[in-house]
Each structure stands twice: as structure tokens, then as C-alpha cells.
Amino acid sequence: MNMMKNIIVIGFALGFVFTGCKHKTEQVQQAPFSLSDAMMARSEFAVAHSEEAKNELRLFGKIAADNARQAQVYPVVSGNVLQINVELGDYVKQGQVLASVRSSEVADFQRQLLDARSDAALAEKNLQVAKELYSGKLNSERDVTAATKELEKAKAELDRITEVYSIYNLKSGSIFNITAPISGFIVSKNINKNEQLRSDKSDVIFSIAQIDEVWTLANVTESDISKVAVGYDASVKTISYPDKLFKGKIDKIFNAIDPDTKAMKVLVRIPNQNLQLKPEMNATIIVSYSENKKMIAIPSSAVIFDKSKNWVMVYTDRSHIETRLVEVYNQLGDITYISSGLVEGETVMSKNGLMIYDALND
């Protein structure tokens, strides 16, 4: 009997111990979570707001010099190339001598200039003699008129050959200097020393471009034509500078389909003060365009991807933080657009949210 009583007492005691342990465990699990001061100092928050949703279009193209800021140099006289003073990529100033050519045409121009000067001086002297004879009644007025016309003809020829010298910037002798019509960089060179130039050659021998602002020509496929418009923001990336974005805007749309590429071209102007972008570089052009609808926008750092779903930590105060399932519409760089799960004005954790997510959901 005493043994049975002892067993019952021990049973009650063990039950009381297990109940106390269970109650203590429930208290630990149900203890409220609260951000410490140190965690608050390291955390960042953002308010969900409504804005017009944007998207991106990725295009491919090339860097090119501005047509209005470049000049082509053609051979204007025939002759033998004596010297070339510049190379591809050199910077030149307007009027700088690019190359020198010994030309029989230049020598002939000099002969014409000397003949024109001599003829003009002779015609002027003949007119003076004719006027003196006329005043002495030794010739007629017709002789004076004829001498006047000869002088006018001689002066016209002198003016013509002088203008030729001015246009071609000719000097005395048979040497013709090819000079830079504008300041800029030599972007193409098609001339060699001792080469025989021909004045009827249509090939460009030098191309000079100012590249402190450049064009980016991008190809737009037919399916994407409706997504581009003049004034849209565009960012340009190159292989040479993979971590750098060059900012610009769509300046012009060429409303024609290239039969070879089956694409339409758009032109993006890019400031290039550091001259990092070079003509003929391959480029990736990222065009930002509006989808014409408003959506909730939050920082992309606030979105936590776990269990094949997207979550955010909705913050009310340091003791009230909710794990919220959201539907992501689109992510555009640092901005993520939410189609459901958040309303405008709610605050989300944009830094250290993953740590709080793990603390609340593990």
C-alpha cells in the first residue's frame, strides 16, 4: 500500500515537471521579437510608393562620329607623296599640314599666276599709252576702249588664279601641302609615302572627326519599334569599359528598315569629354521606356527570394515586423515593381532584411 502511494506521488511530480518544462518552452517560442539599437543602426528602410512602371530594351550597335563634326580630305591635285606628318589616331589642329605632295599641277598653277600678273601689268601699261595717244589725237576712242577691255580681261584671269591659290592654299614652287580643314582626330588614313596621287581619285585620304560628343547607332528589330521614341533615356556599355555606363538620349529615329539587317536604326548622342568612346567600337545600348501604368515600387534590395517565392519584411516598429509574400512584376536595376502584396505607404526593410527574415522564419 505504501509502495503504491509512493508511485502515485512520483507520477504527479513527474507530470508537474513535464508540464512546467512544456510551459517554459512555449514561453521561449512565443517571446516577442524586437530589433536592438545596434541592429536598428545598421538597418535601412524604404517606403513603398506608386510610380509609372518602366522597362528596358537591350539593343546592339556601334559608336560613330557625328557627321556634322567630321571632315573628309580628298586629293585635289595629282603628284608624288613626299612626306606624311600624321598617323591614325593623332590629334590635329585646323590648318596643320598632314602631308606634302610634289605636283606638276601646282607648278603649272604657279606659271599661270606669273603669266597672269605679267599680262595684267602689260595691259595696264597699254591702257595708259592708249590714253596718252588719245589725248594727243594720235589714236581713236575705240583704241582706248579696246585697251580697257584687255586690262579687264587680264585682271579677271589674275583674280581667278589668285582665288585658286587661296582655295588650295598654294605656295611658290611645286609643293602642295595637304592641310587639316578642322581640328580633331585622324579616324581614317588612306595615303602612303611615295604614292602617286591622282586628282580624279575619289577615295578619301584622311578623315578627321571631333569626338568630344559621339553617336551610337543602334539596331531596333521590328518587334521592338513601338518601344522606342525620341527623348527616351539610353545607357551605352562597351567591351572596353564593362563597368561603366555612358548616359544619353535617343536623338533621332531613322524611319526605314535596313534590307540587310532587317532592323531600324536609332541615334543616341553621348557626351565623350574623356574621349573614351572611339568610332567603330561595338556597343550595347539599354533603352528605358515607360509601360504607361502605375505600380508599387520598392528598392530591389528589399526583396528576398526563398522557397521559389518573393518576400519582403514589412516594418511597423522595432517590435512589429511582418514577413510578407509579394508578387514581383519586374525588376529594373535598383528598383523592383510589385504587382500585389504591398500597398503605397507601407515601409519595408531595404538593408539587413534577410537577417531578420532568417531570425523570424527559421
VEXFI-205711 format. One record per atom (N, C-alpha, C): x, y, z. Coordinates in steps of 0.1 Angstrom, whole numbers, padded with zeros to 4 digits, always signed. Example, Ala and Ser with C-alpha at 12.3 -4.5 7.8 and 13.67 -1.06 7.14 Angstrom:
+0132-0057+0078;+0123-0045+0078;+0132-0033+0078;+0128-0022+0071;+0137-0011+0071;+0129+0000+0079;
***
This chain:
+0008-0012+0000;+0000+0000+0000;+0009+0013+0000;+0019+0012+0008;+0028+0024+0009;+0035+0025-0004;+0039+0014-0010;+0046+0014-0023;+0037+0020-0034;+0024+0017-0034;+0015+0022-0044;+0014+0037-0042;+0013+0042-0030;+0012+0056-0027;+0024+0064-0032;+0036+0057-0030;+0048+0064-0034;+0049+0065-0049;+0044+0055-0056;+0044+0055-0071;+0035+0067-0076;+0023+0068-0069;+0013+0079-0073;+0020+0092-0071;+0026+0094-0060;+0033+0107-0057;+0043+0111-0067;+0052+0100-0071;+0062+0102-0081;+0056+0106-0094;+0045+0099-0098;+0038+0102-0110;+0034+0117-0111;+0028+0121-0100;+0023+0135-0100;+0035+0145-0101;+0045+0142-0095;+0057+0150-0095;+0063+0151-0109;+0064+0140-0116;+0070+0140-0130;+0060+0147-0139;+0047+0145-0137;+0038+0153-0145;+0039+0168-0144;+0041+0172-0131;+0043+0186-0128;+0056+0192-0135;+0066+0183-0134;+0079+0187-0141;+0077+0189-0155;+0071+0179-0162;+0070+0179-0177;+0061+0191-0181;+0050+0193-0173;+0041+0205-0176;+0049+0218-0175;+0057+0219-0164;+0065+0231-0163;+0074+0233-0174;+0081+0222-0178;+0091+0224-0189;+0083+0228-0202;+0072+0222-0205;+0064+0225-0217;+0060+0239-0217;+0055+0244-0205;+0051+0258-0204;+0062+0267-0206;+0074+0264-0201;+0086+0272-0203;+0090+0273-0217;+0089+0261-0224;+0093+0260-0238;+0084+0269-0246;+0071+0269-0244;+0061+0277-0251;+0064+0292-0248;+0068+0295-0237;+0071+0309-0234;+0083+0314-0242;+0093+0305-0243;+0105+0309-0251;+0101+0311-0266;+0093+0302-0272;+0089+0302-0285;+0080+0315-0288;+0073+0319-0278;+0063+0330-0280;+0069+0343-0276;+0082+0343-0272;+0088+0356-0268;+0088+0366-0280;+0084+0378-0278;+0083+0388-0289;+0096+0392-0294;+0097+0394-0308;+0109+0398-0314;+0110+0413-0314;+0122+0418-0312;+0124+0433-0312;+0138+0436-0317;+0139+0446-0326;+0152+0450-0331;+0160+0457-0320;+0172+0453-0318;+0181+0460-0309;+0185+0474-0315;+0191+0482-0306;+0196+0495-0311;+0207+0493-0321;+0216+0484-0319;+0227+0482-0328;+0221+0477-0342;+0211+0468-0342;+0205+0463-0355;+0198+0475-0362;+0191+0483-0354;+0184+0494-0360;+0194+0504-0367;+0205+0506-0361;+0215+0515-0367;+0221+0509-0380;+0221+0496-0381;+0227+0490-0393;+0216+0488-0404;+0204+0489-0400;+0193+0486-0410;+0189+0499-0417;+0183+0497-0429;+0177+0508-0437;+0163+0504-0441;+0155+0515-0443;+0141+0513-0446;+0137+0521-0458;+0126+0517-0465;+0121+0524-0476;+0106+0524-0476;+0100+0534-0481;+0085+0535-0481;+0081+0531-0495;+0072+0521-0496;+0066+0517-0509;+0058+0529-0515;+0061+0532-0528;+0054+0543-0534;+0049+0539-0548;+0040+0546-0553;+0035+0543-0567;+0041+0552-0577;+0046+0546-0588;+0052+0553-0599;+0049+0546-0612;+0052+0553-0623;+0050+0547-0636;+0060+0537-0638;+0056+0525-0641;+0065+0513-0643;+0073+0515-0656;+0086+0512-0655;+0095+0513-0666;+0101+0499-0669;+0105+0498-0681;+0112+0486-0686;+0124+0489-0694;+0132+0479-0698;+0144+0481-0705;+0144+0473-0718;+0150+0479-0728;+0152+0473-0741;+0166+0473-0744;+0172+0461-0747;+0186+0459-0749;+0189+0458-0764;+0197+0468-0769;+0199+0469-0784;+0214+0467-0786;+0218+0465-0798;+0232+0464-0802;+0236+0473-0813;+0248+0479-0813;+0251+0488-0823;+0266+0492-0823;+0269+0504-0828;+0283+0508-0829;+0284+0523-0826;+0296+0527-0821;+0299+0541-0819;+0304+0547-0832;+0299+0559-0835;+0302+0566-0847;+0305+0581-0844;+0313+0587-0853;+0315+0602-0852;+0303+0609-0857;+0300+0621-0852;+0289+0629-0856;+0292+0634-0870;+0283+0632-0879;+0285+0636-0893;+0288+0651-0895;+0282+0659-0886;+0283+0673-0887;+0296+0678-0880;+0304+0669-0874;+0316+0673-0867;+0328+0665-0873;+0327+0661-0886;+0339+0655-0892;+0341+0660-0906;+0353+0658-0911;+0356+0663-0925;+0364+0652-0932;+0362+0651-0945;+0369+0642-0954;+0379+0650-0962;+0391+0645-0964;+0401+0651-0972;+0403+0643-0984;+0402+0649-0996;+0404+0642-1009;+0416+0648-1016;+0423+0641-1024;+0434+0646-1032;+0428+0656-1043;+0433+0668-1042;+0428+0679-1052;+0438+0681-1063;+0450+0676-1062;+0460+0677-1072;+0467+0663-1073;+0472+0661-1085;+0480+0648-1087;+0494+0651-1083;+0502+0640-1080;+0516+0642-1077;+0521+0631-1069;+0534+0632-1065;+0540+0622-1057;+0541+0626-1042;+0537+0617-1033;+0536+0620-1019;+0551+0620-1013;+0555+0632-1009;+0568+0633-1003;+0569+0629-0989;+0559+0634-0981;+0560+0632-0966;+0546+0632-0960;+0545+0623-0950;+0532+0622-0942;+0535+0626-0928;+0529+0635-0922;+0532+0641-0909;+0523+0635-0898;+0513+0628-0901;+0504+0623-0890;+0501+0608-0892;+0496+0602-0882;+0492+0588-0882;+0478+0587-0877;+0472+0575-0879;+0459+0572-0874;+0458+0574-0859;+0447+0582-0855;+0445+0585-0840;+0452+0597-0836;+0460+0604-0844;+0466+0616-0840;+0456+0628-0839;+0458+0637-0829;+0450+0649-0829;+0457+0660-0837;+0449+0666-0846;+0455+0677-0854;+0446+0690-0852;+0453+0701-0855;+0446+0714-0855;+0443+0719-0869;+0433+0727-0870;+0429+0732-0882;+0440+0740-0889;+0443+0736-0902;+0454+0743-0909;+0467+0735-0908;+0468+0725-0899;+0480+0718-0898;+0483+0709-0910;+0496+0709-0914;+0500+0701-0926;+0500+0686-0923;+0491+0679-0931;+0490+0665-0929;+0500+0657-0938;+0502+0662-0950;+0511+0655-0959;+0516+0666-0970;+0527+0663-0976;+0532+0671-0987;+0533+0663-1000;+0530+0670-1011;+0530+0664-1024;+0537+0672-1034;+0546+0666-1042;+0552+0673-1053;+0543+0671-1065;+0539+0683-1071;+0528+0682-1081;+0532+0691-1093;+0531+0685-1105;+0533+0693-1117;+0521+0702-1119;+0509+0699-1114;+0498+0708-1115;+0501+0721-1107;+0507+0719-1095;+0510+0731-1087;+0520+0740-1095;+0530+0733-1101;+0540+0741-1108;+0533+0748-1120;+0523+0742-1126;+0516+0749-1137;+0507+0760-1132;+0502+0758-1120;+0494+0770-1114;+0503+0782-1111;+0516+0779-1107;+0525+0790-1105;+0528+0797-1118;+0530+0789-1129;+0533+0795-1142;+0521+0804-1146;+0509+0799-1144;+0497+0806-1147;+0496+0819-1139;+0500+0819-1126;+0500+0831-1118;+0509+0841-1123;+0522+0837-1126;+0532+0846-1131;+0527+0852-1145;+0522+0844-1153;+0517+0849-1166;+0505+0859-1164;+0496+0856-1155;+0485+0865-1152;+0490+0878-1147;+0500+0878-1138;+0505+0890-1133;+0512+0899-1144;+0519+0892-1153;+0526+0899-1164;+0516+0904-1174;+0506+0896-1177;+0496+0901-1186;+0488+0913-1181;+0485+0913-1168;+0478+0924-1162;+0486+0936-1162;+0499+0935-1158;+0508+0947-1158;+0510+0953-1173;+0511+0944-1183;+0512+0948-1196;+0499+0955-1201;+0488+0949-1198;+0475+0955-1202;+0473+0969-1196;+0477+0970-1183;+0476+0983-1176;+0485+0994-1183;+0497+0989-1187;+0506+0999-1194;+0501+1002-1208;+0495+0993-1215;+0490+0995-1228;+0478+1005-1227;+0470+1004-1217;+0459+1013-1215;+0464+1027-1212;+0474+1028-1204;+0480+1041-1202;+0485+1048-1214;+0492+1040-1223;+0497+1045-1235;+0486+1049-1245;+0475+1041-1245;+0464+1044-1254;+0457+1057-1249;+0456+1059-1236;+0450+1072-1231;+0459+1084-1235;+0472+1082-1234;+0481+1093-1238;+0480+1097-1253;+0480+1086-1261;+0479+1089-1275;+0465+1095-1279;+0455+1091-1272;+0442+1096-1274;+0442+1111-1271;+0448+1114-1259;+0448+1129-1256;+0456+1137-1265;+0466+1131-1273;+0473+1138-1283;+0468+1137-1297;+0455+1131-1298;+0448+1129-1310;+0456+1120-1320;+0463+1110-1314;+0471+1101-1322;+0464+1088-1324;+0454+1085-1316;+0446+1073-1318;+0431+1076-1315;+0422+1066-1317;+0408+1069-1315;+0403+1064-1302;+0391+1068-1299;+0385+1063-1286;+0383+1048-1286;+0381+1042-1298;+0380+1028-1299;+0392+1021-1294;+0404+1027-1296;+0417+1021-1292;+0417+1021-1276;+0412+1032-1270;+0412+1032-1256;+0402+1022-1250;+0391+1021-1256;+0381+1011-1252;+0387+0997-1253;+0393+0994-1264;+0399+0980-1265;+0410+0978-1255;+0418+0988-1252;+0428+0986-1242;+0422+0984-1228;+0411+0991-1225;+0404+0989-1213;+0399+0975-1211;+0393+0970-1222;+0388+0956-1221;+0399+0946-1219;+0410+0948-1226;+0421+0939-1224;+0426+0939-1209;+0426+0951-1203;+0430+0951-1189;+0420+0944-1180;+0407+0946-1183;+0397+0939-1175;+0399+0924-1176;+0401+0919-1188;+0403+0905-1191;+0415+0900-1183;+0426+0907-1184;+0439+0903-1177;+0437+0903-1162;+0429+0913-1156;+0427+0913-1142;+0418+0901-1138;+0408+0898-1146;+0399+0887-1143;+0407+0874-1142;+0416+0872-1151;+0424+0860-1151;+0433+0860-1139;+0439+0871-1135;+0447+0872-1123;+0439+0869-1111;+0427+0874-1110;+0418+0871-1099;+0415+0857-1098;+0412+0850-1110;+0409+0836-1110;+0420+0828-1104;+0433+0830-1109;+0444+0822-1105;+0447+0825-1090;+0445+0837-1086;+0448+0841-1072;+0438+0834-1063;+0425+0833-1068;+0415+0826-1060;+0418+0811-1059;+0424+0805-1069;+0428+0791-1069;+0439+0789-1058;+0448+0798-1058;+0459+0798-1048;+0453+0799-1034;+0443+0807-1032;+0437+0809-1019;+0429+0796-1015;+0421+0791-1025;+0413+0779-1021;+0422+0767-1018;+0433+0764-1025;+0442+0753-1023;+0453+0756-1014;+0454+0769-1009;+0465+0773-1000;+0478+0770-1006;+0480+0774-1019;+0492+0770-1026;+0503+0780-1022;+0516+0775-1023;+0527+0783-1021;+0536+0783-1034;+0546+0791-1033;+0555+0791-1045;+0562+0777-1047;+0565+0774-1059;+0572+0761-1062;+0561+0750-1065;+0566+0738-1065;+0557+0727-1070;+0552+0719-1058;+0554+0723-1046;+0550+0715-1034;+0536+0719-1030;+0527+0709-1029;+0514+0711-1024;+0512+0705-1010;+0508+0713-1000;+0506+0709-0986;+0491+0705-0984;+0489+0693-0980;+0475+0689-0977;+0473+0692-0962;+0463+0701-0959;+0461+0706-0945;+0448+0701-0940;+0447+0702-0926;+0435+0698-0919;+0424+0709-0920;+0412+0705-0925;+0402+0716-0926;+0395+0719-0913;+0396+0710-0903;+0391+0712-0890;+0400+0706-0880;+0399+0710-0867;+0406+0703-0856;+0399+0690-0852;+0407+0680-0849;+0400+0667-0845;+0410+0656-0846;+0405+0644-0845;+0414+0632-0845;+0413+0625-0859;+0425+0620-0863;+0425+0613-0876;+0419+0599-0874;+0407+0597-0880;+0400+0584-0878;+0401+0575-0889;+0406+0580-0901;+0410+0571-0912;+0421+0577-0920;+0430+0569-0925;+0441+0573-0933;+0443+0563-0944;+0443+0569-0957;+0445+0561-0969;+0455+0567-0978;+0467+0569-0973;+0477+0575-0981;+0491+0570-0976;+0500+0568-0985;+0514+0563-0982;+0524+0571-0988;+0536+0572-0982;+0547+0579-0987;+0551+0573-1001;+0555+0582-1010;+0560+0578-1023;+0548+0573-1032;+0536+0574-1027;+0524+0570-1035;+0522+0581-1046;+0517+0577-1057;+0513+0586-1068;+0498+0589-1067;+0495+0602-1063;+0481+0606-1062;+0476+0610-1075;+0463+0608-1077;+0456+0613-1089;+0445+0622-1085;+0443+0634-1091;+0433+0643-1088;+0419+0638-1090;+0418+0628-1099;+0405+0622-1102;+0402+0610-1093;+0410+0607-1083;+0408+0596-1074;+0397+0601-1064;+0387+0593-1062;+0376+0596-1054;+0377+0591-1039;+0387+0584-1036;+0389+0578-1023;+0393+0589-1013;+0388+0588-1001;+0392+0597-0990;+0406+0594-0986;+0415+0604-0984;+0429+0600-0980;+0430+0603-0965;+0422+0612-0959;+0422+0614-0945;+0407+0617-0940;+0403+0612-0929;+0391+0616-0922;+0394+0621-0909;+0389+0633-0906;+0391+0639-0893;+0378+0641-0886;+0377+0638-0873;+0365+0638-0865;+0367+0645-0852;+0358+0652-0847;+0357+0657-0834;+0349+0648-0825;+0355+0642-0815;+0348+0631-0808;+0345+0634-0794;+0344+0647-0790;+0341+0650-0776;+0326+0648-0774;+0318+0645-0785;+0305+0640-0785;+0303+0631-0796;+0298+0619-0794;+0297+0608-0804;+0283+0604-0806;+0281+0596-0817;+0268+0590-0819;+0270+0575-0815;+0259+0569-0811;+0257+0555-0810;+0246+0551-0819;+0248+0543-0829;+0238+0539-0839;+0234+0524-0834;+0221+0523-0830;+0216+0510-0825;+0206+0504-0835;+0206+0491-0836;+0196+0484-0844;+0184+0480-0836;+0172+0484-0841;+0160+0480-0834;+0152+0471-0843;+0149+0459-0838;+0141+0449-0846;+0126+0454-0847;+0119+0448-0857;+0106+0452-0860;+0097+0451-0848;+0099+0440-0840;+0090+0438-0828;+0092+0448-0817;+0103+0455-0817;+0106+0465-0807;+0105+0479-0811;+0101+0482-0823;+0100+0496-0829;+0090+0504-0820;+0079+0498-0816;+0069+0506-0808;+0074+0510-0794;+0086+0504-0790;+0091+0506-0776;+0101+0518-0776;+0104+0524-0787;+0114+0535-0787;+0108+0547-0792;+0113+0559-0787;+0108+0572-0791;+0119+0582-0788;+0119+0593-0796;+0129+0604-0794;+0127+0609-0780;+0139+0611-0773;+0139+0616-0759;+0140+0605-0749;+0139+0593-0752;+0140+0582-0742;+0154+0581-0737;+0156+0579-0724;+0169+0577-0718;+0176+0564-0723;+0189+0565-0726;+0196+0554-0731;+0210+0553-0724;+0214+0541-0720;+0228+0539-0715;+0236+0530-0724;+0248+0534-0726;+0257+0526-0735;+0268+0519-0727;+0270+0506-0731;+0281+0499-0725;+0290+0494-0736;+0303+0493-0733;+0312+0488-0743;+0321+0477-0737;+0327+0470-0745;+0336+0459-0741;+0348+0465-0734;+0353+0477-0738;+0365+0483-0732;+0362+0488-0718;+0350+0492-0715;+0346+0497-0702;+0334+0490-0697;+0335+0477-0693;+0323+0469-0690;+0316+0474-0677;+0323+0481-0669;+0316+0485-0656;+0312+0499-0657;+0312+0506-0668;+0308+0520-0669;+0297+0521-0679;+0287+0530-0675;+0276+0533-0683;+0277+0547-0688;+0276+0549-0701;+0276+0562-0707;+0262+0566-0710;+0258+0578-0704;+0244+0582-0705;+0241+0591-0716;+0229+0589-0722;+0225+0598-0733;+0210+0596-0736;+0205+0602-0747;+0191+0601-0750;+0190+0598-0765;+0179+0592-0769;+0176+0589-0783;+0173+0603-0789;+0182+0606-0799;+0181+0619-0806;+0174+0618-0819;+0174+0607-0826;+0168+0606-0839;+0164+0592-0842;+0153+0590-0849;+0149+0577-0853;+0149+0577-0868;+0156+0567-0874;+0156+0566-0889;+0145+0557-0893;+0134+0563-0898;+0122+0556-0901;+0123+0548-0914;+0132+0538-0914;+0134+0530-0926;+0140+0517-0921;+0136+0506-0927;+0142+0493-0923;+0153+0489-0933;+0165+0486-0927;+0176+0483-0935;+0174+0469-0941;+0175+0468-0954;+0172+0455-0960;+0182+0444-0957;+0194+0448-0953;+0204+0438-0949;+0202+0433-0935;+0200+0442-0925;+0199+0438-0911;+0184+0436-0907;+0175+0440-0915;+0160+0439-0912;+0157+0446-0899;+0164+0457-0897;+0162+0465-0885;+0162+0480-0888;+0156+0487-0879;+0156+0502-0879;+0167+0507-0870;+0173+0518-0874;+0184+0524-0866;+0178+0536-0858;+0184+0537-0846;+0181+0549-0838;+0195+0555-0834;+0195+0568-0832;+0207+0575-0829;+0207+0580-0815;+0217+0577-0807;+0218+0582-0793;+0231+0591-0793;+0229+0603-0788;+0240+0612-0786;+0246+0610-0772;+0260+0608-0772;+0267+0605-0759;+0278+0616-0757;+0278+0623-0746;+0289+0632-0743;+0302+0623-0741;+0313+0628-0746;+0325+0620-0746;+0337+0628-0743;+0336+0636-0732;+0347+0646-0729;+0360+0639-0726;+0360+0627-0720;+0372+0620-0717;+0378+0612-0729;+0370+0612-0740;+0374+0606-0753;+0376+0591-0751;+0368+0585-0742;+0370+0570-0740;+0363+0563-0751;+0352+0568-0757;+0345+0562-0768;+0351+0565-0781;+0354+0555-0789;+0361+0556-0802;+0351+0552-0813;+0352+0559-0824;+0344+0554-0836;+0347+0539-0839;+0336+0532-0843;+0336+0518-0847;+0337+0509-0835;+0337+0514-0823;+0335+0504-0811;+0322+0498-0811;+0321+0485-0808;+0308+0478-0806;+0302+0483-0793;+0289+0484-0793;+0282+0489-0781;+0269+0481-0778;+0266+0481-0765;+0253+0476-0761;+0245+0488-0756;+0233+0490-0761;+0225+0502-0758;+0213+0497-0750;+0211+0502-0738;+0200+0499-0729;+0190+0511-0729;+0179+0509-0735;+0169+0520-0736;+0158+0518-0725;+0156+0528-0717;+0145+0528-0707;+0132+0533-0713;+0121+0526-0712;+0109+0531-0717;+0097+0528-0707;+0087+0536-0708;+0076+0535-0699;+0065+0525-0704;+0059+0518-0694;+0049+0509-0698;+0035+0515-0696;+0035+0528-0693;+0022+0535-0692;+0012+0530-0682;+0017+0525-0671;+0009+0521-0660;+0016+0522-0647;+0009+0525-0636;+0015+0528-0623;+0015+0515-0615;+0026+0513-0607;+0028+0502-0599;+0035+0506-0586;+0035+0497-0576;+0042+0499-0564;+0057+0496-0566;+0065+0506-0562;+0080+0505-0564;+0087+0504-0551;+0096+0495-0549;+0105+0494-0537;+0119+0492-0542;+0129+0494-0533;+0143+0490-0537;+0144+0475-0539;+0152+0471-0549;+0154+0457-0552;+0160+0450-0540;+0168+0457-0532;+0175+0451-0521;+0165+0447-0510;+0152+0451-0511;+0142+0448-0501;+0136+0434-0504;+0137+0429-0516;+0131+0417-0520;+0140+0405-0516;+0134+0395-0509;+0141+0383-0505;+0135+0371-0513;+0143+0364-0520;+0138+0352-0527;+0141+0339-0519;+0131+0332-0516;+0132+0320-0508;+0120+0311-0511;+0123+0298-0511;+0113+0288-0514;+0105+0291-0527;+0113+0295-0537;+0107+0298-0550;+0097+0309-0550;+0097+0318-0539;+0088+0329-0538;+0095+0342-0534;+0089+0353-0536;+0095+0366-0532;+0088+0371-0519;+0096+0376-0510;+0091+0381-0497;+0097+0395-0494;+0090+0402-0486;+0096+0415-0481;+0093+0415-0466;+0101+0423-0459;+0099+0424-0444;+0092+0438-0442;+0080+0437-0439;+0072+0450-0437;+0074+0455-0422;+0079+0467-0421;+0082+0472-0408;+0072+0482-0403;+0067+0479-0391;+0058+0489-0385;+0065+0496-0373;+0071+0488-0365;+0081+0494-0355;+0090+0483-0351;+0100+0485-0343;+0110+0475-0340;+0105+0462-0334;+0092+0462-0329;+0087+0450-0323;+0076+0444-0332;+0073+0451-0343;+0063+0446-0352;+0068+0446-0367;+0074+0434-0370;+0080+0432-0384;+0073+0420-0390;+0067+0422-0402;+0059+0411-0408;+0067+0406-0420;+0067+0392-0421;+0072+0386-0434;+0060+0385-0443;+0061+0392-0455;+0050+0394-0464;+0054+0388-0478;+0045+0379-0483;+0046+0374-0496;+0042+0384-0507;+0050+0386-0517;+0047+0396-0527;+0048+0390-0541;+0041+0396-0551;+0043+0392-0565;+0051+0403-0572;+0063+0399-0577;+0071+0408-0584;+0067+0409-0599;+0065+0421-0604;+0061+0424-0618;+0074+0425-0626;+0083+0432-0622;+0095+0434-0629;+0106+0441-0621;+0118+0437-0623;+0130+0443-0616;+0138+0451-0626;+0140+0463-0623;+0148+0472-0632;+0159+0478-0624;+0171+0471-0624;+0182+0477-0617;+0179+0477-0602;+0180+0489-0596;+0178+0491-0582;+0163+0492-0578;+0154+0491-0587;+0140+0493-0585;+0133+0480-0588;+0124+0476-0580;+0115+0464-0583;+0101+0469-0582;+0093+0465-0592;+0079+0468-0592;+0071+0456-0587;+0061+0459-0578;+0053+0449-0571;+0039+0449-0577;+0034+0438-0581;+0020+0437-0586;+0010+0434-0575;+0014+0428-0565;+0005+0425-0553;+0013+0422-0541;+0006+0424-0529;+0013+0421-0516;+0017+0434-0508;+0018+0445-0515;+0021+0458-0508;+0012+0469-0512;+0010+0478-0503;+0002+0490-0507;+0011+0502-0505;+0007+0513-0511;+0015+0525-0511;+0016+0530-0496;+0027+0534-0492;+0029+0540-0478;+0034+0530-0468;+0034+0517-0471;+0040+0507-0462;+0055+0508-0462;+0061+0505-0451;+0076+0506-0450;+0082+0492-0451;+0092+0490-0459;+0099+0477-0460;+0114+0479-0456;+0120+0468-0451;+0134+0468-0448;+0142+0467-0461;+0151+0477-0464;+0159+0476-0476;+0173+0472-0473;+0177+0470-0461;+0190+0466-0457;+0189+0457-0444;+0196+0446-0444;+0195+0436-0433;+0182+0429-0432;+0173+0430-0442;+0161+0423-0442;+0162+0408-0442;+0172+0403-0449;+0174+0389-0449;+0178+0383-0435;+0186+0391-0428;+0189+0386-0414;+0176+0385-0405;+0168+0395-0406;+0155+0395-0399;+0146+0384-0404;+0146+0382-0417;+0138+0371-0423;+0142+0357-0417;+0155+0355-0416;+0160+0342-0411;+0157+0341-0396;+0158+0352-0389;+0155+0351-0374;+0140+0348-0372;+0131+0353-0380;+0117+0351-0377;+0112+0339-0383;+0118+0333-0393;+0112+0322-0401;+0120+0309-0400;+0131+0308-0393;+0139+0296-0392;+0133+0288-0380;
***
